[in-house]
Structures are given as structure tokens and as C-alpha cells.
Amino acid sequence: MRVLVLHGPNLNLLGEREPQIYGTQTLADINEAIGKAARELGFEVQCEQHASEGAIIEALHRAGATSGGAIVNPGAYAHYSYAIADAIAAIRIPVIEVHLSNVAAREEFRRISVTAAACRGVITGLGASGYVLALRALAELLSN
């Protein structure tokens, strides 16, 4: 089973961008942990990072035709991208939203996610382990 993991804008700067909020792991470190967990669960995983809204939407459309599930960290797009929310709603695979930081404990504008309503679930505030937890949740969803 193939799973797409989409990292949104600025996540390519992990490890150097606000480590007090996002931690010190790099995107490569996180992708390595995702790959290890995916292999243990019997998934083939494709990790991508896109800064543009259109590229995220196109990746979601492709995933709808080629993957059994997806994990998306839309970054700041979570708070205002109805286009990404529509893309998630349009595909017929389970999508889980992940945020490294606890968005509910941050600035007011970060407390609302317009993309979350289109997802099967949301994991927030658990750092990089949120992605691994999302993979486990997908495994359970897809086995039922």
C-alpha cells in the first residue's frame, strides 16, 4: 500500500527555523523516521515537500489515484486554504493532518484549520512523532 506524506511551506527549514517551536530535527531526519515506520507497517511511502499551494493540490490529486492514504502538514495553508481543503475532500482516500507544534496553544490565527474538516483526523503538538502516529492510524483505518 502506498502512502503520500506531504510537507507544506517552510518545513524544508526544519532544524534551523524556530527550533524552540518546531524542534531540532531536520526534514531529512523526519522523513527517515517516516520511512522506517512505513516499512514496519508494510507501506511504501512517498515524502514530498512543496511551498506552493498549487503543487500541494496537484500532489493530493495524484495521491487520490495512486495511494491508499495520505498525511499532510499544510503548514500555514491549514489556516486559510479552502483550495487545499477542497482537494482533500475531492479525493477518496483517508487523509490525516499533522502539525508539529500545538497550534491550539499558539497565536489566535493558528487555532483554526480550514483543512482539518476535510481530513479523517488531526494530530497536533507531538513533534515529528505525529507523522509516525498518523501512519499507524492510517494502517488501522485501511485495515478496517
One Martini backbone bead per residue (centre of mass of N, CA, C, O) as a GRO file, in nm:
protein
  144
    1MET     BB    1   0.096   0.036   0.023
    2ARG     BB    2   0.043   0.370  -0.052
    3VAL     BB    3   0.195   0.675   0.089
    4LEU     BB    4   0.144   1.015   0.136
    5VAL     BB    5   0.378   1.280   0.225
    6LEU     BB    6   0.302   1.619   0.311
    7HIS     BB    7   0.497   1.909   0.298
    8GLY     BB    8   0.497   2.227   0.355
    9PRO     BB    9   0.576   2.529   0.411
   10ASN     BB   10   0.903   2.562   0.564
   11LEU     BB   11   0.986   2.255   0.629
   12ASN     BB   12   1.277   2.274   0.499
   13LEU     BB   13   1.374   2.444   0.780
   14LEU     BB   14   1.416   2.237   0.964
   15GLY     BB   15   1.638   2.299   1.253
   16GLU     BB   16   1.640   2.637   1.205
   17ARG     BB   17   1.337   2.691   1.253
   18GLU     BB   18   1.225   2.754   1.538
   19PRO     BB   19   1.322   2.525   1.763
   20GLN     BB   20   1.126   2.598   2.006
   21ILE     BB   21   0.881   2.485   1.824
   22TYR     BB   22   1.002   2.252   1.595
   23GLY     BB   23   1.280   2.180   1.656
   24THR     BB   24   1.589   1.995   1.543
   25GLN     BB   25   1.477   1.847   1.325
   26THR     BB   26   1.490   1.751   1.016
   27LEU     BB   27   1.339   1.658   0.734
   28ALA     BB   28   1.521   1.413   0.691
   29ASP     BB   29   1.473   1.288   0.969
   30ILE     BB   30   1.169   1.256   0.941
   31ASN     BB   31   1.168   1.085   0.681
   32GLU     BB   32   1.322   0.851   0.807
   33ALA     BB   33   1.109   0.779   1.023
   34ILE     BB   34   0.882   0.731   0.825
   35GLY     BB   35   1.017   0.504   0.662
   36LYS     BB   36   1.049   0.306   0.893
   37ALA     BB   37   0.751   0.285   0.976
   38ALA     BB   38   0.643   0.200   0.699
   39ARG     BB   39   0.793  -0.068   0.678
   40GLU     BB   40   0.669  -0.193   0.939
   41LEU     BB   41   0.365  -0.156   0.798
   42GLY     BB   42   0.388  -0.207   0.473
   43PHE     BB   43   0.472   0.061   0.339
   44GLU     BB   44   0.474   0.287   0.080
   45VAL     BB   45   0.664   0.588   0.072
   46GLN     BB   46   0.595   0.940  -0.008
   47CYS     BB   47   0.798   1.226   0.014
   48GLU     BB   48   0.692   1.573   0.022
   49GLN     BB   49   0.783   1.919  -0.065
   50HIS     BB   50   0.580   2.224  -0.060
   51ALA     BB   51   0.523   2.577  -0.108
   52SER     BB   52   0.286   2.544  -0.300
   53GLU     BB   53  -0.045   2.514  -0.337
   54GLY     BB   54  -0.060   2.376  -0.617
   55ALA     BB   55   0.134   2.138  -0.554
   56ILE     BB   56  -0.039   2.017  -0.330
   57ILE     BB   57  -0.290   1.965  -0.498
   58GLU     BB   58  -0.158   1.784  -0.713
   59ALA     BB   59  -0.062   1.567  -0.512
   60LEU     BB   60  -0.343   1.490  -0.412
   61HIS     BB   61  -0.458   1.401  -0.680
   62ARG     BB   62  -0.254   1.173  -0.727
   63ALA     BB   63  -0.313   1.017  -0.464
   64GLY     BB   64  -0.609   0.941  -0.535
   65ALA     BB   65  -0.484   0.735  -0.771
   66THR     BB   66  -0.206   0.597  -0.602
   67SER     BB   67  -0.323   0.590  -0.304
   68GLY     BB   68  -0.445   0.490   0.022
   69GLY     BB   69  -0.301   0.748   0.157
   70ALA     BB   70  -0.261   1.053   0.368
   71ILE     BB   71  -0.022   1.303   0.473
   72VAL     BB   72  -0.065   1.641   0.612
   73ASN     BB   73   0.137   1.947   0.621
   74PRO     BB   74   0.020   2.270   0.549
   75GLY     BB   75   0.073   2.465   0.744
   76ALA     BB   76  -0.049   2.777   0.694
   77TYR     BB   77  -0.273   2.670   0.498
   78ALA     BB   78  -0.469   2.560   0.717
   79HIS     BB   79  -0.596   2.864   0.780
   80TYR     BB   80  -0.691   2.935   0.437
   81SER     BB   81  -0.713   2.670   0.240
   82TYR     BB   82  -0.975   2.581   0.048
   83ALA     BB   83  -0.830   2.434  -0.183
   84ILE     BB   84  -0.708   2.208  -0.009
   85ALA     BB   85  -0.969   2.113   0.117
   86ASP     BB   86  -1.100   2.034  -0.153
   87ALA     BB   87  -0.886   1.824  -0.235
   88ILE     BB   88  -0.932   1.635   0.001
   89ALA     BB   89  -1.242   1.593  -0.048
   90ALA     BB   90  -1.206   1.476  -0.354
   91ILE     BB   91  -1.069   1.243  -0.235
   92ARG     BB   92  -1.077   0.866  -0.171
   93ILE     BB   93  -0.888   0.913   0.084
   94PRO     BB   94  -0.725   0.906   0.364
   95VAL     BB   95  -0.663   1.199   0.572
   96ILE     BB   96  -0.392   1.330   0.769
   97GLU     BB   97  -0.329   1.577   0.995
   98VAL     BB   98  -0.017   1.757   1.066
   99HIS     BB   99   0.142   1.902   1.362
  100LEU     BB  100   0.412   1.986   1.547
  101SER     BB  101   0.256   2.192   1.685
  102ASN     BB  102   0.045   2.352   1.916
  103VAL     BB  103  -0.194   2.539   1.775
  104ALA     BB  104  -0.382   2.595   2.032
  105ALA     BB  105  -0.114   2.748   2.181
  106ARG     BB  106  -0.115   2.979   1.983
  107GLU     BB  107  -0.198   3.179   1.775
  108GLU     BB  108  -0.508   3.258   1.683
  109PHE     BB  109  -0.486   3.188   1.369
  110ARG     BB  110  -0.386   2.878   1.435
  111ARG     BB  111  -0.665   2.754   1.565
  112ILE     BB  112  -0.752   2.734   1.262
  113SER     BB  113  -0.868   2.467   1.040
  114VAL     BB  114  -0.982   2.422   0.712
  115THR     BB  115  -0.858   2.129   0.650
  116ALA     BB  116  -0.954   1.935   0.882
  117ALA     BB  117  -1.255   1.876   0.789
  118ALA     BB  118  -1.140   1.686   0.541
  119CYS     BB  119  -1.033   1.500   0.753
  120ARG     BB  120  -1.008   1.219   0.956
  121GLY     BB  121  -0.760   1.365   1.109
  122VAL     BB  122  -0.566   1.505   1.395
  123ILE     BB  123  -0.219   1.592   1.462
  124THR     BB  124  -0.093   1.774   1.753
  125GLY     BB  125   0.210   1.857   1.933
  126LEU     BB  126   0.424   1.584   1.874
  127GLY     BB  127   0.588   1.628   1.653
  128ALA     BB  128   0.738   1.390   1.460
  129SER     BB  129   0.554   1.159   1.584
  130GLY     BB  130   0.291   1.233   1.432
  131TYR     BB  131   0.356   1.079   1.170
  132VAL     BB  132   0.365   0.794   1.291
  133LEU     BB  133   0.080   0.802   1.406
  134ALA     BB  134  -0.056   0.841   1.130
  135LEU     BB  135   0.035   0.574   1.009
  136ARG     BB  136  -0.109   0.397   1.218
  137ALA     BB  137  -0.391   0.504   1.158
  138LEU     BB  138  -0.398   0.418   0.863
  139ALA     BB  139  -0.365   0.120   0.908
  140GLU     BB  140  -0.632   0.092   1.061
  141LEU     BB  141  -0.826   0.212   0.851
  142LEU     BB  142  -0.735   0.010   0.611
  143SER     BB  143  -0.816  -0.262   0.774
  144ASN     BB  144  -1.143  -0.189   0.800
   0.00000   0.00000   0.00000
